[in-house]
Amino acid sequence: MIRVLAGAVVGALLIASPAMAQTAYYRHVVFDNSLAHDLYVFSTATAVSPSTLENIDSRLPVDTAHFRTPPNALRLAWNSRVGGAWDAEIHLMNFPNRYPEMDGRILKFWIWSEQPIAAADLPNIQLSDAVNGLQVATMPGSFTSPVPLTGYVGRDLPAQTWVQVQIPMDTLASQSVYRFHPERLQSVIFSQGRADGVEHRLIIDDVRVDNTDSNAPADRAILTTPTNLVAKGYDRHITLSWDAPEAAGFDHTVIYRSLNGAPFKPLGIQLPGIHRFVDFVGQSGIRARYRIAQADAGDAVSAPSATVEAASRALGDDELLTMLQEEAFHYYWEGAGAHSGMAHENLPGDDRIVATAASGFGLMALVVGADRGFVTRDAARERVEKIVGFLELAPKYHGAWSHYMNDATGATMPLFGQLDNGADILETSYLIQGLLTARQYFNHDDAHEQALDRRITRLWEGVEWDWFRQTDTSPFLYWHWSPQWGFQIHHPLIGFNETMAVYLLAISSPTHPVPPAMYYSGWAGQNDQAYSYRAGWSGTHDGDHYANGHTYAGIRLDVGVGRGGPLFFTQYTFMGFDPHTLRDRYTPSYFANNRNIARINHAWCVDNPGHFKGYGSDAWGLTASFGFKGYTTPAPDSLNDEGTITLTGALSSFPYTPQQSMAAFKHYYRDLGQDLWGIYGPRDNYNPGQHWVATHYMGLNQAPIVAMVENYRTGLLWKSFMANPDIVQGLRKLDAYTDQAPPDRAAQP
């Protein structure tokens, strides 16, 4: 049910930062919709006989026939019997860097029933500041005493009528050892009340917290009719985009669709700060009409926008690849930090946080966007200028940046603890790789581009790569340095993994280089510390001496630990560094070696020794992502394979495995797109056996898709980055050392 609010008031103060509106949204919303169409993955549902509770694999089912926020709601269907019990929990949606505190003291949600329910037969309700009793942050979890829901409904629940429930959370008594903290709310729990032995079904939707009593007089919400609505059809989906100022009282955008001339029906909602929506229609040749409206937290809506029309259409393989790149590109265009232009670590997430490595990858996506005409060259160059301006003023530690920075201020954000309050040379290496790619691409004889060249050069030449050696005799470069803690983290960079770019850039630096011998003492180190390091993270001695030499699924692996590790090892460094040109004493071609890692990864998923649901020749790609267990690094081995497929794994392997990657792309998009395709293209990961589909996108995973697909198609980023004279000279130095140094001195810096 959506109430129409006509005659929206104009002239309100606009939200200062649309991106920050998403952080604010999730500080209020507990549940609005389920991405999965059958069950809500962030829930639990259990019953003790003889009571019953409808569930799907111990999770609450989803109802698509009745809702407050389209397209679905939660269904609570129970039968309470004497001697039994049941418990249904709605948890906060889990995504990386979710702001840890909710902003509101009043819990609100809407309920609906097909049949009337007597007040005494409604369930109990209680709240928890931990999920399933797990500890939240550094405090033990607490929960309130269960209380009858009838006390907040106040009457019998009428049939087919939405009723809002409001619960002042401060009035609920803690039942656990510690005080319940409303700001740490994690779960809304319904449980068995009166044992009446009758089947009941309750629809629950729009669960949120705020500080306003919905029954009290309030100022009228200020909503604006969206303008410039545009619809564009693709192979299996239609994308909408629009303009609309987001004023006081705005909560979300409602999308309406009409198929085959039928009346408009609510299709879905979109969050604040996002002016795009994807309607996955499932096949080509579907024509639809759309209109949209703004809505407040009470579901009052503005006057609707103008109506637009579009149709999906069949695309050839080349058009599909362009579509894939363009959709993922939008993560770094509309989804960028409002102040810095940098890439967010993840969306949704904490919108203050921008990430150094993801921004380096995003710079490469900007180059592709300019070259393919997703945006104009001038617009892309202006965005690069904005990023460079931010980086010039942000704190630097011996020329290097921190892992995370504040979008508005540039301040270091030590997300991984107090020791993480300084430089991250690995993140810096990816940022420099992106900057140098942009420098060589924006190289026209134009005042703006020439000035940008000089500014990027100063940043590149300011990085003191040799500082991260710690001492003049250290065989390694070290990952972190803090002005307060120095090298206390003391994490050496040892390959084969994702850190190769640090050594290659350090050797290539025109101002603060390290000797090329460090490639063999550090990256490809041949001492006990290096052997133990490789065996320690991988759980195998295959490749612990850097060289591997084993055969897996009939495929020989020259370099790599175990079966090669997660696929991002073959992608992050090689978005700019052309693997065709890279060799060392252990392999004549890193392109061939990377290709074999991708082939081994594919073969593992086809063989599927763990018998995970969904694996196959067109469903593969084990690499790092934030999945149902949190951040993990799946790889093709029994220790690290958990059944989670990260889409960038196969999609960013296009240069190495074009046929297998195209098969995976078509499967993810055409077969699974209803769940896996969204406003920034492919979602981060999925695990069919766990009913898991990531609700977020990662800055480290969308750009490699854009970049590596382009390197497969044209080699653009390889050509641009490798045109840097400093990189050419650095690789010549490494090649000369590789060819000339005696083998028994290879480990000496």
C-alpha positions in Angstrom: 0.0 0.0 0.0 1.4 3.4 -1.0 -0.2 6.7 -0.1 -0.1 9.4 -2.7 1.1 12.8 -1.6 0.1 15.4 -4.2 1.4 19.0 -4.5 4.9 18.5 -3.1 6.3 21.5 -1.4 9.4 23.1 -3.1 12.3 25.1 -1.8 13.4 22.7 1.0 17.0 22.3 2.0 18.5 19.5 -0.1 20.5 16.7 1.3 24.1 17.8 1.3 25.6 14.6 0.1 23.4 12.1 -1.7 26.0 9.4 -1.2 25.8 9.9 2.6 22.1 9.4 2.4 22.7 5.6 2.0 24.5 5.4 5.3 21.7 7.3 6.9 19.1 5.0 5.3 20.6 1.8 6.7 21.0 3.4 10.1 17.2 3.3 10.1 16.1 0.3 8.0 16.1 -3.2 9.5 14.2 -4.8 6.6 12.7 -3.4 3.4 13.0 -6.1 0.8 14.6 -9.5 0.2 16.9 -9.9 -2.8 16.1 -13.6 -2.8 12.6 -14.3 -4.1 11.8 -17.3 -1.9 13.4 -16.7 1.5 15.1 -14.0 3.4 18.7 -15.0 4.0 19.2 -12.7 6.9 16.7 -14.5 9.1 16.2 -17.6 11.1 13.1 -19.7 11.7 12.9 -22.6 14.1 10.1 -24.5 15.8 9.8 -27.1 18.6 7.1 -29.8 18.1 4.1 -29.8 18.3 4.2 -26.1 17.3 5.0 -25.3 13.7 6.6 -22.4 11.8 6.8 -22.2 8.1 10.4 -22.0 7.0 12.7 -22.7 4.1 16.0 -24.2 5.3 15.4 -22.6 8.7 14.8 -19.1 7.2 11.7 -17.0 6.8 9.8 -17.3 3.5 9.2 -14.2 1.3 5.7 -13.1 0.2 5.4 -11.3 -3.2 1.6 -10.8 -3.2 1.4 -8.3 -0.3 4.0 -5.6 0.6 4.5 -2.1 1.8 7.8 -1.6 0.1 7.8 -3.4 -3.3 8.4 -6.1 -4.4 8.1 -8.3 -1.4 7.6 -8.7 2.4 8.2 -11.5 5.0 5.7 -14.2 5.8 5.2 -15.4 9.3 3.0 -18.5 9.3 2.7 -20.4 12.6 0.6 -22.8 14.7 1.2 -22.4 18.5 0.5 -25.6 20.5 0.8 -26.5 24.1 4.2 -27.9 24.9 5.8 -26.4 21.7 7.6 -23.3 20.8 8.8 -21.3 17.8 11.1 -18.5 17.1 11.4 -16.2 14.0 14.3 -13.7 13.8 14.8 -10.8 11.3 18.4 -9.8 11.3 20.0 -6.7 9.9 21.2 -7.1 6.3 24.9 -7.9 6.5 27.3 -6.0 4.2 30.9 -4.8 4.7 31.4 -1.6 6.7 27.8 -1.3 7.7 27.6 1.6 10.2 27.6 -0.2 13.6 24.9 1.9 15.3 21.2 2.4 14.5 19.7 5.9 14.7 16.4 5.7 16.4 14.7 4.7 19.7 11.3 3.7 18.2 10.9 0.4 16.4 8.3 0.5 13.7 6.9 -2.2 11.3 3.8 -3.0 9.3 1.7 -6.1 9.6 -1.1 -7.5 7.4 -3.2 -10.7 7.5 -5.6 -12.3 5.1 -7.8 -13.3 8.0 -8.5 -11.4 11.2 -6.3 -12.4 14.2 -7.5 -11.9 17.7 -5.2 -9.6 19.7 -4.5 -12.4 22.2 -3.3 -14.7 19.4 -0.6 -12.4 18.1 3.0 -13.6 18.8 5.4 -12.2 21.3 8.2 -9.9 20.3 11.7 -9.3 21.7 14.8 -7.5 20.5 18.5 -8.5 20.4 21.6 -6.5 19.9 23.4 -9.6 18.7 22.7 -12.2 16.0 21.9 -15.6 17.3 23.7 -14.7 20.6 26.9 -13.8 18.9 29.0 -11.1 20.3 28.6 -7.7 18.6 31.6 -5.4 18.4 33.5 -5.8 21.8 30.4 -6.2 24.0 28.5 -9.4 24.8 25.1 -9.5 23.1 21.9 -8.8 25.0 18.2 -9.4 24.5 15.0 -8.1 25.9 12.3 -10.1 27.6 9.5 -11.2 25.2 6.3 -9.2 25.5 3.0 -9.8 23.8 2.6 -7.9 20.5 -1.0 -7.2 21.3 0.1 -4.5 23.8 1.4 -2.5 20.8 -1.4 -3.3 18.4 -4.0 -2.5 21.0 -6.9 -4.4 19.2 -7.7 -7.4 17.1 -5.9 -7.3 13.8 -8.5 -6.7 11.1 -8.4 -8.7 7.9 -6.6 -7.3 4.8 -5.6 -4.0 6.5 -2.0 -2.8 7.0 -1.4 -1.8 10.6 1.7 -0.1 11.8 3.2 -1.2 15.1 5.4 1.2 17.1 7.6 0.0 20.0 9.6 2.5 22.2 12.7 0.3 22.6 13.8 2.0 25.8 10.8 0.6 27.6 11.8 -3.0 27.0 13.5 -4.7 29.9 16.7 -6.7 29.3 16.4 -10.5 30.0 20.1 -11.1 29.6 23.1 -10.4 31.9 23.8 -7.0 30.2 21.7 -4.1 29.3 20.0 -4.1 25.9 21.3 -1.2 23.7 18.8 0.0 21.1 21.5 1.6 19.1 23.1 -1.8 18.6 19.9 -3.5 17.5 20.7 -6.5 15.4 17.5 -8.7 15.4 13.8 -8.3 15.7 12.4 -11.6 17.1 8.9 -13.0 17.0 8.1 -16.0 19.2 5.2 -18.2 20.3 2.5 -16.5 22.4 -0.8 -18.0 23.4 -1.1 -21.7 22.3 -4.4 -21.5 20.5 -3.7 -24.4 18.1 -4.8 -22.4 15.1 -2.9 -21.7 11.8 -2.1 -18.0 11.4 -0.3 -16.1 8.7 1.1 -12.6 9.2 2.9 -10.5 6.6 5.6 -8.2 7.9 7.3 -5.3 6.0 9.1 -2.0 6.3 10.9 -2.7 9.6 12.8 0.4 10.7 13.8 2.6 13.6 13.5 6.3 14.1 12.7 8.9 16.7 9.3 10.1 15.5 5.9 8.9 16.7 4.0 8.2 13.5 0.7 9.0 15.3 1.8 12.5 16.5 1.3 15.6 14.4 4.3 16.1 12.0 5.4 18.5 9.3 4.4 17.4 5.9 7.1 15.6 4.0 8.7 17.5 1.2 8.8 15.3 -1.9 9.8 16.3 -5.5 8.5 14.7 -8.7 11.5 13.1 -10.5 12.4 14.4 -13.9 14.3 13.3 -17.0 13.4 9.6 -16.6 15.1 7.6 -19.3 14.7 3.9 -20.1 17.2 1.8 -22.1 16.7 -1.8 -23.1 19.4 -4.5 -23.2 19.5 -8.2 -23.8 17.6 -9.3 -20.7 17.0 -6.1 -18.7 15.9 -2.5 -18.9 17.8 0.2 -17.1 16.2 3.4 -15.8 17.9 6.6 -14.9 16.5 9.9 -13.7 17.1 13.3 -12.0 15.6 14.4 -8.7 16.7 16.6 -5.8 16.4 14.7 -2.6 14.9 17.0 0.0 13.9 16.8 3.6 11.6 13.9 4.2 12.7 11.9 1.2 13.3 8.2 2.0 13.3 6.2 -1.3 12.2 6.2 -4.9 9.3 3.9 -6.0 9.4 2.4 -9.4 6.2 1.5 -11.3 5.9 -0.7 -14.4 3.2 -1.5 -16.9 3.4 -4.6 -19.1 1.3 -5.1 -22.2 -0.9 -2.1 -21.5 -1.9 -3.3 -18.1 -2.2 -0.9 -15.1 1.0 0.3 -13.5 2.1 -1.7 -10.5 4.9 -1.0 -8.0 8.0 -2.9 -9.1 10.6 -2.0 -6.6 12.3 0.8 -4.7 15.7 2.6 -5.0 17.8 4.0 -2.1 18.7 7.6 -1.6 21.6 8.9 -3.7 21.0 6.4 -6.4 19.2 7.5 -9.6 19.4 4.2 -11.5 17.3 1.1 -11.4 17.5 -2.3 -13.2 14.4 -4.2 -14.2 15.5 -7.7 -15.2 12.7 -8.8 -17.5 14.3 -12.2 -18.3 14.1 -12.3 -22.1 14.5 -10.2 -25.2 11.6 -8.5 -26.9 9.8 -7.4 -23.7 8.3 -3.9 -23.9 7.4 -2.0 -20.8 6.4 1.4 -19.6 7.7 3.0 -16.4 7.1 5.9 -14.1 8.6 6.7 -10.7 7.9 8.8 -7.6 9.6 9.9 -4.5 8.4 8.4 -1.1 8.9 9.3 2.5 9.4 6.9 5.4 5.6 6.5 5.7 5.2 5.5 2.1 3.5 8.7 1.0 4.6 9.4 -2.5 5.0 12.4 -4.8 3.2 13.0 -8.0 4.6 10.5 -10.6 7.1 11.3 -13.2 6.4 11.3 -16.9 6.0 7.9 -18.4 8.8 6.3 -20.5 8.9 3.2 -22.6 11.6 0.7 -23.6 12.1 -2.8 -24.8 14.7 -5.5 -24.2 16.5 -6.6 -27.4 18.8 -9.4 -28.4 22.5 -8.5 -28.2 25.5 -10.1 -29.9 28.6 -11.1 -28.0 30.4 -7.8 -28.6 27.4 -5.8 -27.5 27.1 -7.9 -24.4 30.7 -7.2 -23.4 30.2 -3.5 -23.9 27.0 -3.7 -21.8 29.0 -5.6 -19.1 31.7 -3.0 -19.0 29.4 0.0 -19.0 27.2 -1.3 -16.2 30.2 -2.1 -14.0 31.7 1.3 -14.9 28.8 3.1 -13.2 30.1 2.0 -9.8 33.0 4.4 -10.3 31.0 7.1 -11.9 27.7 7.7 -10.1 28.9 5.6 -7.1 32.1 7.6 -6.4 32.7 9.6 -3.3 30.8 12.9 -3.5 33.8 15.0 -2.4 36.8 13.1 -3.6 35.7 11.3 -6.7 37.5 8.2 -5.2 35.9 4.8 -5.2 34.1 3.5 -2.2 35.3 0.2 -0.7 31.8 -1.2 -1.1 28.2 -0.1 -2.0 26.2 0.0 0.1 28.6 0.6 3.0 29.9 3.4 5.2 29.9 6.2 2.6 32.6 8.1 4.4 35.1 5.4 3.4 37.0 5.6 0.1 39.6 3.0 -0.7 43.0 3.6 -2.2 43.4 0.4 -4.3 39.8 0.4 -5.5 40.3 4.0 -6.6 43.4 3.0 -8.6 41.3 0.4 -10.3 38.6 3.0 -10.8 41.0 5.2 -12.6 41.4 2.4 -15.1 37.7 2.1 -15.4 37.5 5.8 -16.2 40.0 5.4 -19.0 37.9 2.7 -20.5 34.7 4.7 -20.0 36.3 7.6 -21.9 37.6 5.4 -24.7 34.3 3.6 -25.2 32.2 6.8 -24.9 30.3 5.9 -21.7 31.2 9.5 -20.7 33.1 12.2 -22.7 36.8 12.4 -22.6 36.6 15.8 -20.9 34.2 14.5 -18.3 36.5 11.6 -17.5 39.6 13.8 -17.4 37.8 16.2 -15.0 37.0 13.3 -12.7 40.7 12.2 -12.8 41.6 15.8 -11.9 39.2 15.8 -9.0 40.8 12.5 -7.7 44.3 13.9 -8.2 43.4 17.1 -6.3 42.1 15.0 -3.4 45.3 12.9 -3.4 47.5 15.9 -3.4 46.0 17.2 -0.2 45.4 13.8 1.6 47.9 12.7 4.2 50.9 10.9 2.7 53.5 8.9 4.6 56.8 9.0 2.8 54.7 9.6 -0.3 52.4 6.6 0.2 48.7 6.8 1.1 46.7 4.8 3.7 44.4 2.0 2.9 41.2 4.0 3.6 40.6 7.7 3.6 37.7 9.9 4.6 35.8 11.1 1.5 35.2 14.6 2.8 38.5 15.3 4.6 41.1 12.8 3.2 42.0 11.8 6.8 43.3 8.3 7.3 40.7 5.8 8.5 42.4 3.0 10.4 39.7 0.4 9.8 41.9 -2.5 10.8 43.0 -1.2 14.2 45.3 1.3 15.7 48.4 0.0 13.9 46.8 0.7 10.6 47.1 4.5 10.9 49.7 5.1 8.3 50.9 4.0 4.9 49.8 1.0 2.9 52.3 0.5 0.1 50.3 -2.3 -1.6 47.2 -0.1 -1.9 49.4 2.7 -3.0 50.9 0.5 -5.8 47.5 -0.1 -7.3 46.6 3.6 -7.1 49.9 4.5 -8.8 49.2 1.8 -11.5 45.9 3.6 -12.2 47.4 7.1 -12.1 50.2 6.1 -14.5 47.6 4.5 -16.9 45.6 7.7 -16.8 48.7 9.8 -17.3 49.6 8.0 -20.5 46.0 8.0 -21.8 45.3 11.7 -21.2 48.4 12.8 -23.1 47.0 15.0 -25.8 48.7 18.3 -26.6 46.2 20.1 -24.5 46.7 22.5 -21.6 44.5 20.5 -19.3 45.9 17.1 -20.1 49.5 18.4 -20.0 48.9 19.9 -16.5 47.4 16.6 -15.4 50.5 14.8 -16.6 52.7 17.0 -14.4 50.5 16.6 -11.4 50.4 12.8 -11.6 54.2 12.7 -12.2 54.7 14.6 -8.9 52.6 12.0 -7.1 54.4 9.1 -8.7 57.9 10.6 -8.0 56.9 11.3 -4.4 56.4 7.7 -3.4 59.5 6.6 -1.3 59.4 2.9 -2.3 62.9 2.4 -0.8 61.6 3.5 2.6 59.4 0.4 2.8 62.5 -1.7 2.8 63.0 -0.7 6.5 66.7 -1.2 6.4 69.4 -1.1 3.7 70.0 -4.8 4.2 66.4 -6.1 4.3 65.6 -8.6 1.6 61.9 -7.6 1.7 59.7 -4.7 1.2 57.1 -4.3 4.0 53.4 -3.7 3.6 52.7 -1.0 6.3 54.4 1.9 8.0 52.9 4.2 10.7 54.3 7.5 12.0 53.3 6.3 15.4 54.1 2.6 15.3 56.7 2.4 12.6 57.0 -1.0 11.0 55.4 -2.8 13.9 52.9 -4.7 11.7 56.1 -6.0 9.9 54.3 -7.9 7.2 56.8 -8.7 4.4 55.7 -8.8 0.8 56.4 -12.3 -0.5 55.0 -13.8 -3.7 53.3 -15.4 -5.5 50.2 -13.4 -4.6 48.7 -10.0 -5.3 51.8 -7.9 -4.2 53.9 -8.2 -7.4 53.1 -4.6 -8.4 54.9 -3.2 -5.4 58.2 -4.7 -6.4 57.8 -3.8 -10.1 56.9 -0.2 -9.4 59.7 0.1 -6.7 62.3 -1.1 -9.2 60.9 1.3 -11.8 60.7 4.4 -9.6 62.8 7.3 -11.1 63.3 8.9 -7.7 63.2 6.2 -4.9 64.0 2.9 -6.5 65.0 -0.4 -5.0 67.6 -2.7 -6.6 66.2 -5.2 -9.1 67.8 -7.9 -6.9 65.0 -7.4 -4.4 62.6 -9.0 -6.8 64.4 -12.3 -6.1 65.2 -11.7 -2.4 61.7 -10.4 -1.5 59.0 -11.2 -4.0 60.5 -14.5 -5.2 62.5 -15.0 -2.0 64.5 -18.2 -1.5 65.0 -18.3 2.3 63.3 -20.1 5.1 61.1 -17.1 6.0 59.7 -17.0 2.4 59.1 -20.8 2.3 57.3 -20.7 5.6 55.2 -17.7 4.6 53.9 -19.3 1.4 53.2 -22.7 3.1 51.6 -20.9 6.0 48.8 -19.1 4.1 48.2 -21.8 1.6 48.4 -25.0 3.7 50.6 -26.7 1.2 54.3 -27.0 0.2 53.4 -26.9 -3.5 55.0 -23.7 -4.7 56.4 -22.7 -1.3 59.8 -22.1 -3.1 58.0 -19.8 -5.5 58.4 -22.1 -8.5 55.8 -24.8 -8.5 56.3 -27.2 -11.4 53.3 -29.5 -10.6 50.5 -30.4 -12.9 46.9 -30.0 -11.9 44.0 -31.3 -14.0 46.6 -31.9 -16.7 47.8 -28.3 -16.6 51.3 -27.4 -15.6 51.8 -24.5 -13.2 55.3 -22.8 -13.4 54.6 -20.3 -10.6 52.0 -20.2 -7.8 51.3 -21.7 -4.4 49.1 -24.8 -4.4 46.8 -24.7 -7.4 47.5 -21.0 -8.0 45.4 -19.4 -5.2 42.4 -17.0 -5.7 42.1 -15.5 -9.2 42.7 -11.9 -8.1 46.4 -12.9 -8.0 46.3 -12.9 -11.8 44.3 -9.7 -12.1 45.2 -6.9 -9.8 48.9 -6.4 -10.9 48.1 -7.3 -14.5 45.4 -4.7 -15.1 48.3 -2.4 -16.1 51.4 -4.5 -16.3 51.0 -6.6 -19.5 51.7 -10.2 -18.5 52.8 -11.0 -22.1 55.9 -8.9 -21.4 56.7 -10.2 -17.9 59.1 -13.1 -17.3 61.6 -14.2 -14.7 63.8 -17.2 -13.8 60.7 -19.3 -12.9 58.5 -18.8 -15.9 59.1 -17.5 -19.5 55.6 -15.9 -19.6 53.3 -14.6 -16.9 50.5 -14.5 -19.4 50.8 -18.2 -19.9 51.2 -18.8 -16.2 48.1 -16.7 -15.4 46.2 -18.4 -18.1 47.0 -21.8 -16.5 45.9 -20.5 -13.1 42.6 -19.5 -14.5 42.3 -22.9 -16.4 43.1 -24.8 -13.2 40.4 -22.7 -11.3 37.9 -23.5 -14.0 38.8 -27.3 -14.0 38.4 -27.4 -10.2 34.9 -26.0 -10.4 34.0 -28.4 -13.2 35.3 -31.4 -11.2 33.7 -29.9 -8.1 35.3 -32.2 -5.5 33.4 -30.5 -2.7 30.0 -31.2 -4.4 28.9 -27.6 -4.1 25.6 -26.6 -5.6 25.8 -24.5 -8.8 29.3 -25.3 -9.9 29.9 -26.2 -13.6 31.7 -25.3 -16.8 29.7 -22.0 -16.9 29.8 -21.3 -13.2 33.3 -20.9 -11.8 35.7 -18.3 -10.5 37.1 -18.7 -7.0 38.5 -15.5 -5.7 38.3 -13.0 -2.8 35.0 -11.5 -1.8 32.7 -10.8 1.1 30.4 -13.7 1.3 28.1 -15.5 3.7 31.1 -16.1 6.1 32.4 -12.5 5.7 35.6 -11.7 3.8 37.3 -14.8 2.5 39.6 -15.8 -0.3 38.2 -18.9 -2.0 40.6 -20.8 -4.1 40.7 -24.2 -6.0 41.7 -26.4 -3.1 39.9 -28.2 -0.3 41.1 -25.8 2.4 39.7 -22.6 0.8 36.8 -23.7 -1.4 33.5 -22.9 0.4 31.0 -23.0 -2.4 31.1 -19.3 -3.1 31.5 -18.1 -6.6 32.7 -14.5 -7.0 31.6 -13.2 -10.4 34.7 -11.1 -11.1 36.8 -14.3 -10.9 35.6 -15.6 -14.3 34.7 -12.2 -15.8 38.1 -10.6 -15.1 39.8 -13.7 -16.6 38.6 -12.9 -20.2 42.2 -12.4 -21.5 43.2 -15.8 -20.2 40.0 -17.9 -20.8 37.8 -16.1 -23.3 35.5 -19.0 -24.1 35.1 -20.2 -20.5 34.6 -16.6 -19.3 32.0 -15.8 -22.0 30.1 -19.0 -21.0 30.1 -17.9 -17.3 29.0 -14.4 -18.3 26.0 -15.6 -20.3 25.1 -17.9 -17.5 25.3 -15.3 -14.8 23.4 -12.8 -16.9 20.9 -14.7 -18.9 20.1 -17.6 -16.6 20.7 -16.1 -13.1 20.3 -12.4 -13.8 17.1 -12.0 -11.8 19.3 -12.5 -8.7 22.8 -11.6 -10.0 22.3 -8.5 -12.1 21.9 -5.0 -10.6 22.6 -1.3 -11.1 26.4 -1.9 -11.3 26.2 -5.0 -13.4 27.1 -8.4 -11.8 26.8 -8.6 -8.1 29.8 -9.5 -6.0 29.2 -13.2 -5.3 26.7 -16.0 -4.7 26.5 -19.3 -3.0 23.5 -21.4 -4.0 24.0 -24.0 -1.3 23.7 -21.2 1.4 20.9 -19.3 -0.5 23.3 -16.5 -0.5 23.5 -13.6 -3.0 25.6 -10.6 -2.1 23.5 -7.5 -1.6 26.6 -5.3 -2.2 29.2 -4.5 -4.8 32.9 -4.2 -4.1 35.2 -1.5 -5.5 38.0 -4.1 -5.9 35.9 -6.4 -8.0 33.9 -4.3 -10.4 36.8 -2.4 -12.0 38.8 -5.5 -12.8 35.8 -6.6 -14.9 35.9 -3.3 -16.9 39.7 -3.3 -17.2 40.4 -7.0 -18.0 37.5 -7.2 -20.5 39.0 -4.2 -22.2 42.5 -5.7 -22.2 41.0 -8.8 -23.8 39.2 -6.8 -26.5 41.8 -4.1 -27.3 44.7 -4.2 -24.8 44.0 -0.5 -24.1 45.1 -0.4 -20.5 48.1 -2.6 -21.1 49.2 -0.3 -24.0 48.6 2.8 -21.9 50.4 1.7 -18.8 53.3 0.0 -20.5 53.9 3.3 -22.5 55.2 4.9 -19.3 59.0 5.4 -19.9 59.8 4.7 -16.2 58.0 1.3 -16.4 59.9 0.4 -19.6 63.2 1.3 -17.9 62.3 -0.6 -14.7 61.4 -3.8 -16.5 64.6 -3.6 -18.6 66.6 -3.4 -15.3 64.8 -6.5 -14.0 65.3 -8.4 -17.3 69.0 -7.5 -17.2 69.4 -8.7 -13.7 67.3 -11.9 -14.4 69.6 -12.7 -17.4 72.9 -11.7 -15.9 73.1 -12.4 -12.2 74.6 -15.7 -11.2 71.9 -18.1 -9.8 73.7 -18.5 -6.5 73.5 -14.7 -6.0 69.9 -14.4 -7.1 68.6 -14.1 -3.5 71.1 -11.3 -2.6 69.7 -7.7 -2.8 
